[in-house]
Amino acid sequence: MHGVDATGPAAHSGAVAARTVAFVAFPGVQPLDLAGPHEVFAGAARWAAHHRPADPGYALRVVAAGPGPGPVPAESGLRLFAEPLSDPDGIDTLVLPGGDGVWAAAEDDILLRWIGEAAAAARRVATVCTGAALAAAAGLLDGRRVTTHWAGAGRLAREHPGVTVDPDPIWIRDGDVWTSAGVTSGIDLALALVEDDLGAEAAQVVARWLVVFLRRPGGQSQFASPVWSEPVERPPIRAAQDLIHADPGADLSVPALARHAGLSARHFTRLFHLEVGEPPGRYVERVRVEAARRLLEEGGTTVDVVARRCGFGAAETLRRAFHRHVGVSPAAYRERFAPPVV
């Protein structure tokens, strides 16, 4: 890994400094926790350079504790090149990835001290997967609600009782601290950070480059799957979309969504169709099918249970909707994609 000169033309004039994003590496880091968000910010930097030359974009650094620059072994054996820890002044966003080695890294006093100094100087801190353990050990999460990989949530909660650990959402923002769930959710979080900085268009373009969904909203289950859609800027409709993604099994009738959006049912339906490009009922069905698809992939759950959890009520209703959107029955899909029973 190496830094990307993402300053763009305006930054070279000395007018505005690039947003420096610093990623902390350590032996046993999960490489995708680092590389996924890194590529999102790198893509956003390229977008800014071409489409918003007055914006300096991002400058990326990978740092690690140690005597000098060199390779850091990741948990898979991949080696990531990192700079030594240095003066944290100027860091805009501090990113703490996870991995098998995070628990040992969380006992490194030198690293924790630097993380604390960097967090104090930075505008925000973001953690990916079990990287929340590093932030907690550095004292950054006390009194906050955070998420992490479901497999590490129990340990994080036990070792840091002052932290409220919610193992379900894709990502959570609590003030200037953003935390995300396992591995690929770091990409979701980074896209949200880019959207916060540069707007929905930049995040949308980067998501398309990476062939991922733009938005799996904070609060959405780690085991639900998103539906691709153009970002909606109008707050009432955006709020309704976020509610749909957060809990596909909830009451998502037009009256319920309209109440959540603070609109009359008739006005909500018209505005939703105008903004999203399809009626709310069709959009809800697509989201529910995607949520059902992921549950079926996980295995161990009957089609009847999947139908109830995803808001279809009955298995036959799920079967018809699944055929419309996926082209096969839920049972056939589960047989193809669920792990074998041993």
NUTI-753069 format. One record per residue (C-alpha): x, y, z; residue in one letter. Coordinates in steps of 0.1 Angstrom, whole numbers, padded with zeros to 4 digits, always signed. Example, Ala and Ser with C-alpha at 12.3 -4.5 7.8 and 13.67 -1.06 7.14 Angstrom:
BEGIN
+0123-0045+0078A
+0137-0011+0071S
END
This chain:
BEGIN
+0000+0000+0000M
+0011+0035-0006H
-0002+0070-0003G
-0020+0086-0031V
-0013+0122-0042D
-0049+0133-0041A
-0045+0170-0037T
-0058+0181-0071G
-0049+0214-0088P
-0062+0237-0061A
-0042+0222-0033A
-0010+0226-0053H
-0016+0263-0053S
-0013+0263-0015G
-0049+0277-0011A
-0064+0247+0007V
-0048+0216+0022A
-0061+0181+0012A
-0080+0161+0038R
-0054+0137+0051T
-0068+0103+0059V
-0044+0082+0080A
-0049+0044+0082F
-0032+0026+0111V
-0017-0008+0102A
-0004-0035+0126F
+0007-0071+0124P
-0024-0092+0118G
-0045-0064+0103V
-0073-0075+0081Q
-0061-0062+0047P
-0096-0055+0033L
-0105-0034+0064D
-0077-0011+0052L
-0076-0015+0015A
-0114-0012+0010G
-0118+0023+0025P
-0084+0033+0011H
-0097+0027-0024E
-0129+0046-0017V
-0110+0077-0007F
-0086+0073-0036A
-0115+0071-0060G
-0131+0102-0044A
-0098+0120-0048A
-0097+0112-0085R
-0133+0124-0088W
-0125+0157-0070A
-0095+0163-0092A
-0116+0160-0124H
-0150+0174-0113H
-0143+0198-0085R
-0108+0213-0090P
-0113+0238-0062A
-0116+0210-0037D
-0083+0194-0026P
-0098+0159-0022G
-0078+0135-0001Y
-0042+0126+0007A
-0038+0091+0020L
-0012+0077+0045R
-0007+0042+0060V
+0012+0043+0093V
+0023+0017+0118A
+0043+0015+0150A
+0080+0006+0144G
+0114+0021+0138P
+0110+0030+0102G
+0090+0025+0070P
+0085-0010+0059G
+0061-0039+0053P
+0035-0049+0078V
+0022-0085+0077P
-0015-0087+0074A
-0035-0117+0088E
-0037-0133+0054S
+0000-0130+0048G
-0003-0100+0025L
+0023-0073+0033R
+0012-0036+0035L
+0039-0009+0033F
+0035+0016+0061A
+0053+0048+0073E
+0064+0051+0109P
+0042+0070+0133L
+0049+0107+0131S
+0034+0140+0142D
-0004+0135+0140P
-0011+0172+0133D
-0028+0177+0101G
-0048+0144+0101I
-0084+0150+0091D
-0097+0114+0094T
-0081+0086+0114L
-0091+0051+0103V
-0086+0021+0126L
-0090-0012+0108P
-0094-0046+0126G
-0081-0081+0122G
-0067-0110+0142D
-0039-0089+0155G
-0061-0061+0168V
-0062-0074+0204W
-0024-0075+0206A
-0022-0040+0190A
-0047-0028+0216A
-0020-0035+0243E
+0007-0015+0226D
+0011+0016+0247D
+0031+0035+0222I
+0005+0029+0195L
-0024+0037+0218L
-0008+0070+0229R
-0003+0080+0193W
-0039+0071+0184I
-0051+0093+0213G
-0030+0122+0201E
-0041+0117+0165A
-0078+0115+0174A
-0075+0147+0194A
-0061+0164+0164A
-0084+0149+0138A
-0118+0160+0127R
-0132+0125+0130R
-0123+0089+0138V
-0135+0059+0118A
-0132+0022+0128T
-0137-0008+0107V
-0146-0042+0120C
-0127-0050+0153T
-0107-0018+0149G
-0132-0005+0174A
-0111-0024+0200A
-0082-0001+0192L
-0104+0030+0196A
-0118+0017+0229A
-0084+0009+0243A
-0073+0044+0234A
-0103+0058+0254G
-0122+0071+0224L
-0154+0052+0227L
-0165+0057+0264D
-0201+0068+0266G
-0207+0062+0229R
-0229+0038+0209R
-0207+0018+0184V
-0208-0012+0162T
-0182-0038+0153T
-0180-0072+0137H
-0206-0094+0153W
-0179-0120+0162A
-0160-0095+0183G
-0189-0076+0198A
-0191-0097+0230G
-0155-0093+0238R
-0155-0056+0231L
-0185-0051+0254A
-0169-0072+0282R
-0136-0055+0281E
-0150-0020+0277H
-0183-0018+0298P
-0184+0020+0293G
-0191+0015+0256V
-0226+0006+0242T
-0219-0021+0216V
-0246-0027+0191D
-0235-0057+0169P
-0263-0054+0143D
-0259-0022+0122P
-0237-0018+0092I
-0223+0014+0106W
-0230+0040+0133I
-0222+0076+0136R
-0219+0090+0172D
-0207+0126+0170G
-0172+0126+0154D
-0167+0089+0158V
-0179+0065+0130W
-0178+0028+0136T
-0186+0000+0111S
-0192-0038+0112A
-0171-0065+0095G
-0147-0062+0066V
-0167-0049+0035T
-0188-0026+0057S
-0157-0004+0058G
-0164+0004+0022I
-0200+0014+0031D
-0186+0036+0059L
-0160+0052+0037A
-0187+0060+0010L
-0208+0076+0038A
-0178+0097+0048L
-0172+0107+0012V
-0208+0116+0008E
-0206+0137+0040D
-0176+0156+0026D
-0182+0158-0012L
-0219+0150-0016G
-0239+0122-0030A
-0227+0125-0066E
-0191+0118-0057A
-0200+0088-0035A
-0223+0075-0062Q
-0196+0076-0088V
-0171+0059-0066V
-0196+0032-0057A
-0201+0025-0094R
-0164+0024-0100W
-0161-0002-0073L
-0192-0020-0084V
-0208-0018-0049V
-0240-0004-0036F
-0239+0033-0027L
-0256+0031+0006R
-0263+0005+0032R
-0277+0030+0059P
-0264+0031+0094G
-0288+0010+0114G
-0293-0016+0087Q
-0287-0051+0098S
-0253-0066+0090Q
-0272-0095+0074F
-0295-0075+0052A
-0286-0066+0016S
-0291-0032+0001P
-0310-0022-0030V
-0292+0000-0056W
-0309+0034-0060S
-0300+0069-0069E
-0293+0090-0038P
-0323+0110-0028V
-0316+0145-0015E
-0351+0154-0002R
-0350+0147+0035P
-0386+0133+0040P
-0380+0107+0012I
-0345+0099+0023R
-0358+0093+0059A
-0384+0069+0045A
-0357+0051+0024Q
-0335+0047+0055D
-0364+0033+0075L
-0371+0008+0048I
-0335-0004+0046H
-0331-0004+0084A
-0359-0028+0090D
-0374-0045+0060P
-0397-0066+0083G
-0414-0036+0098A
-0447-0020+0089D
-0437-0003+0057L
-0472+0005+0044S
-0477+0038+0027V
-0495+0053+0057P
-0467+0042+0080A
-0440+0056+0057L
-0459+0088+0052A
-0462+0093+0090R
-0424+0087+0093H
-0418+0113+0065A
-0442+0138+0080G
-0464+0139+0049L
-0499+0129+0039S
-0501+0095+0023A
-0511+0110-0011R
-0484+0136-0011H
-0458+0110+0001F
-0467+0086-0027T
-0464+0112-0053R
-0432+0126-0040L
-0416+0092-0035F
-0424+0081-0070H
-0410+0114-0084L
-0378+0112-0064E
-0370+0075-0065V
-0386+0066-0098G
-0409+0039-0087E
-0439+0036-0062P
-0431+0030-0026P
-0447-0004-0026G
-0425-0017-0054R
-0394-0002-0037Y
-0403-0019-0004V
-0408-0052-0022E
-0373-0050-0038R
-0357-0043-0004V
-0375-0071+0012R
-0365-0096-0015V
-0329-0086-0011E
-0331-0091+0027A
-0347-0125+0021A
-0320-0134-0004R
-0293-0128+0022R
-0311-0148+0049L
-0315-0176+0025L
-0278-0175+0017E
-0270-0178+0054E
-0290-0210+0056G
-0305-0226+0087G
-0338-0207+0084T
-0370-0220+0069T
-0387-0201+0040V
-0417-0195+0064D
-0394-0178+0089V
-0376-0158+0062V
-0410-0146+0049A
-0421-0134+0083R
-0388-0117+0092R
-0386-0099+0059C
-0422-0085+0060G
-0439-0108+0035F
-0460-0125+0061G
-0466-0158+0043A
-0442-0180+0023A
-0464-0179-0008E
-0462-0141-0009T
-0424-0143-0006L
-0423-0170-0034R
-0442-0148-0058R
-0421-0117-0051A
-0389-0137-0053F
-0399-0151-0087H
-0406-0116-0099R
-0372-0102-0089H
-0348-0132-0088V
-0364-0156-0113G
-0363-0187-0091V
-0381-0198-0060S
-0367-0191-0025P
-0362-0228-0019A
-0342-0232-0052A
-0322-0201-0044Y
-0313-0215-0009R
-0304-0249-0023E
-0279-0232-0047R
-0264-0206-0024F
-0268-0217+0012A
-0239-0236+0029P
-0243-0273+0029P
-0257-0289+0061V
-0230-0311+0078V
END
